Amino acid sequence: MKLIRIKRNTIIEKRYNSKMGILNTRVTYIKKAVLGIPFSTLHKYRETYYGQIKDCSTCVLTK
């Protein structure tokens, strides 16, 4: 059994962009897990409608 694993998980989230408004997008999280317990998020990114990969820091989460 490995002690440290890197896992990729994709979920659909509602994001808000000032130019586009609210959009539903697929966000991919890359997380580090120690003994199967998620420890930290290394990176998160999203894919645009045109297939470009963008960092999630440009969009703000809605409440």
N, C-alpha and C positions, 0 to 999 in steps of 0.2 A: 504494500500500500504506500502510495506517495504521500509525503507530508504536505507539500505545497503544490497546488494546482492552479492553472489559469483557465478560467471558464468564460465563454462568450454567450450572452443571452440577449435576445431581441424581443422587445415588447412594443406595443403601439401606445403612444402618448399623445395628449393634446398639448400643443405648443403655441405660443403667441409670438408673432413677428409684427413689428410696427407697420411694415409695408403690405403684408399679406393678410394680417388678422389671425384668427385661430385656424390652425391646421392640424390634422391628424397625421402623424408621421411615425415611421418605424425607427426606434432608437435602439442602438446596439451598445450594450455595456460589456466591458472587459473587466472582470473582477478576479482578484486573487483570493484563494480559499486555503486556509490552513486546517488540516484534518477534517475537511468537508464543510467547515463553517466559513461563510464569506467574511473576509477580513478588510479589504479595501477595494475601491474602484480605481483602476489604473487609467482608464480612458472611456469616454462615451462619445459616440458620433451618430450622425443620421444621414440617410441617403435622400437626396432631393428628387423631385419628379423627373428631372432630366438625367438622373444617374450619377450626379456629382456627390462626393462625400464631403460633408461639412461637420465642423466641430459644434457641439451643442451649446457652447458659451454665447453664441450669437442670438439664440432664442431664449425667451424668458418663460418659465413655467407659469401656467395659469392656476388660479385657486378656485 
